Amino acid sequence: MKTIVIREPGGPDVLTIAEVPVPEPRRGEVLIKVAAAGVNRPDVLQRKGHYPPPAGASNVPGLEVAGEVARLGEGVTRWQPGDKVTALTAGGGYAEYALALEGSCMRIPQGLGMAEAACIPETFMTVWHNVFERGGLKPGEIFLVHGGSSGIGTAAIQLAARSGARVFATAGTDEKCAYCESLGAERALNYKAHPSFAAEIKAAAGRGVDVILDMVGGDYVKENIACAAEEGRIVQVAFLSGSRVQVDLMPLMLKRLTLTGSTLRPRPPEFKAHLAGELERKVWPLLESGTVKVVVSKFFPLAEAAAAHREMEGGTHMGKIVLLVE
């Protein structure tokens, strides 16, 4: 099969296409004939040598796919060959065939194509767990997401708004801010024009923020603490501006804040199966009714994975970037 390999740590051009044997599903796994694969920031980090796959996982990038079940490993009972699924993978998504655990596979929502379905697992699982499970967002609360026009951001804005929360966002251009507002944000702030966003977000919201979803880190940590409400929850899912910060933590005590975070890739199979079930029960109806949409920015053929990574690192996209496997 054709697959994308990382020749060595480096820039997008280290992604090259290669021919390798089709993998054999192990116990509890399914082999998926991939139609489309989502492109995510962790793929970029892995390409640079900063995010190695877990032990036993493929070293091919790609954490989410959609396609057709081709073969079953021992013990698999939910799926049959020919079933159309979208799946979270531990790696290996940039390929014509990929392996996924039975519990990490989900039926494709009615009305969605393969390209849209491939954008769901990594993104919507991350949002669901961190905003609603770790962050505990409730109707009527105030929610802030940074990087609001990203794949994570566009999903978070829609899910939070449809849950009854008041939603705010930051993004890097006025066009991106307008797009965030079209998805359900009450206000989106251009962080390049307003690098110290805490005061303006609090003024716009009328009070502090209850739940903050941050993938930036760096100087944002201080600003997040400043704009959080009493009993606020700040949830960290990435550190695009760095994880090492110097910050006064006294407000955590005074406002009784929770500062938490998580990663998805190294979590055990049971946890990923739990999230898959939560999405099918609680998010699928929103996707199938069109209440929440999968936002796709651009498509690339599998062989142009390097161009897809350049697009992501260029920061001009709004929504998800998808590789199409022909």
N, C-alpha and C positions, 0 to 999 in steps of 0.2 A: 504494500500500500504506500501511497504518498503521504509524507508527513513533514512537518517543519521541525528542524533541529537547530539548537543553539550551538554554533560552531565553537564559540568561545565567549566569555563575558565581554560585553561591549555594546555598541550602538545598534540601531535597527538592522544594519547590513550584515550582522552576524547570523541573522535568521535565514536559513537556506532550506530548500526543499530536498528531500532524500527519499529513497525507496528502502523500506524496512519490512520485515515480516508482520503480518496481521497478528495482534496479540491474542492469546488464548484466555478466555474468561476463567478465573479461579472460582472456588466455592463462594457463593453469594454474589457473584458478579454477573453482569450482562455485557455482551459485546454489542455496541451500537454502530450501525452504518451512519456516519455523520453527514448531515445535510448542511448544517451551519454551526459555527462556534462563536461565542461571544469573546470579545477582547476586553481585558480588564487591567487595571493598574498593577496588580500582583504579577501579571505576565511580563510587564516591563521590568519590574524589580528582579524577577527571575532571570530575565535576559541579561541584566547588568551584573548578575552574580550575587545579588543581595537577598534572594528569597528561594533557597533550595527546596526541592520537593521533599515531602516526608519520606521516611524509610519505606522502601517497597513500591513507591509511586513512580509513574513514568517521569522521565526528565524532559519530555516534550511539554511545551507550555500549553495552556488552555484549560480553564476550570469549569466551563459550562458548554454544553452542546445540545443540539436537538437532532433527532434522526429516527431511524427504524431499528428495532431490536433484531439483531442478526443471529445471535447464538446465546445460549444460556449456560452459566456455570452450574455446578452441582448445588442442589438445594434451593434454587430459585423457583418460586411458585407463583408470584404475582404476575409475571410477564410471560408473553409467548413471542416467538419469532414473528415479525411482521407488525408488532405493536409500535405505534408512534409515541415517542417519549421525549421529554426534555430532562436533562440530568446534570447534577453537580458531579464533577470529577475531581480527583486528587491531582490531576495532571493528564496530559495526553490529548487534549481537545483539538489541537491544531493538526488534524489528521483525517484520513478517510474512514478510519475505524477507531473507536475509543472504548475503554472499559469504564464501567461505573458500578457501584454497589446497588443491589436491588432496591434498598430503601432510599437511595439518593435519586432515584428516577421518579418522574411524575408524568401523568398523562398530559398531552398537549391540550391547553384550554381550547374549547370550541371557538372557531372563528379566527384563530391565530395561525399564521404560517410558520414554517420552520425557522425562518430568520428571526421573527419576533420571539418565538418560544426559546431560542438559544440564548436570549438576553435575560431570561428570568432567573435561573437558579442562583448563581453567585450574588447577583444584585439584590433580588427580592428577599432571599434568605438573610443577607446581611442587614438589610433595612428592617425586616420584620423582627429579627432577634434584638437588634440594638436599639431600635426606637420603641418597640412595644413590650418586649420582654425585659431587657436590661434597663431601658429608660422608663418604662412604665407609663408611656404617654396616655393621658385620659382625655375624653371629650371636654372641651372648654379650656384646656390648658394651652399654653403658648409654646410653640416649637420653632426652633431655628436650625437650619441645615446650611453648612458651608459647602461651596462647590455645587450650588443648586442646579446648575445646568448639566452636571455630569450624569452618568447612568445611575449612580447611587442617589444623587440629588433629585433627579426627575421622579424616581420611584418614591423617594421619601416625601417629597412635597405632596404628591397625589394621595398616597396612603394616609398621611397625617391629616390632610384637609378633609378627606372622606370620612375620617374617624371622628370629626367634629372639633378638631383642634384649630387654633389660629396659627397660621404658618408664616414664617419669615425666612429669608434666604440671603446669602451673599453669592455673588458671581463676578466675573472679571470684565464684563463689558455691559454697556447699556442694553444692547440687543439681548444678551443672555439674561439680564435682569427682567426685561419685558417678557421673555419666554417663561421664566420662572413664575411670573405673575399670571400668565395665561394658563398655567397648570394648576393654580390654586393658591399661590403665595399671596398673602395680603400686601406684602411689600418685599422687594428684593433690593439689596444695596450693592452698588458697584464698589468692591473692596479696593480697587486701584484709586478711586477718587476719595474713598473713606477708609483708610487703613486702620484707624481706631474706631471700630464699628460699635463698641459697646454702648456708648451714650446714645447714639442715633437709634439703635435697635430698641433700647429701653424707652426712648421718647416715642417711637412709632407704636410700640406695643402698649404703652401706658404703664408698664411695670416690668419687672424682670422676667426672664425666660425660664420656663419649667424644665424643658428638655432641649439639649443642644447635641446635635450629631456633627462631629468634626472629623475631617480627614486631612486637615492641614497641619495642625500642631504648631510648633515654633512659637512665634509671638501671639498666635491666636489663643494659646492656653490662658495667658493673662487676661485677654479680652473676654474670653468665655466666662471666666470666674467673675469678672466685673459685671457682666450683664445677666448673670444667672439670678433667678429669684430665690427666696428662702426655700429650703428643701428642694432646690433644683438638682437636676441630674445631667451631668456632662459625660457624653459617651464618645470615646476616641476609637476610630476604626482604621486610621492611617496617619502617617506623619510626612506629608509631602514637603513640609518646611523644616523637618527635623524633630527628633524625639527628645533632645536634650535642651532643657529650658531652665532658667532661673526665675522663680516666681514666689511671691509672698502667699503662703498657704493659710494665713490667718482668716481670710474670708470663708474658707471651707468650714472652719469652726463657727464663726459668727453667723453664717447663713445656713449652717447644717447641710452643706452640699455633699453630693455623691460624685466622685470623679472615677469613672470606670472605663472599660473598653474590652474589646475582644478581637480574636481572629477566627476565621472559619476553617481554613484548610487543615490544620492539625487536629480538629475536634474529632471525637470518636464516631463510628458509624451510627450508633444509636441516637446521638444528638442530631446528626444530619437527617436521619429518617424522621425524627420528631419535627424538624423544621419543614421538611417536605410535606408531611401531613398537615401542618398548620397552614401552609400556603394553599394546598388543595382545598381545605375546608373554608378558609377565611378570605383568601385573595383571589382564587379562581373565579368565584361569582362576580367579583368586581371587574376582572379582566374580560369575562365572557359577556357581561352586560355593556362593556365599553365605558363603564364608570371610571376605570383606571386604564391607561394605555401604556403599552411598551413603546418608549421613544427611541427610535433608531435614527442615528445621524448619517451613517455612511456604510456602504458595503464594499468589500474587497474580495477578490478570489483568493483561495488558500495560498496560491503561489506568491501572492503579493502581501504576505504577512508583514514584511519589513515596511511597506508603505502604510499599512494599518497602524503600526507602532509609531511611525513618524507623525501620522495624523493625530494620534492620541497625545504624544508629547508636544505637538504644536499647540494644543489647547484651544483649537477653534471649534471643535465639535460640540454639539448639544445633544445629549443622549448617548446611546450606545453605538459602538463600532462592531461590525459583524464580518466574519470570514465566511464566505460561501464555498462549499465543497461540491465540486461537480463530478 
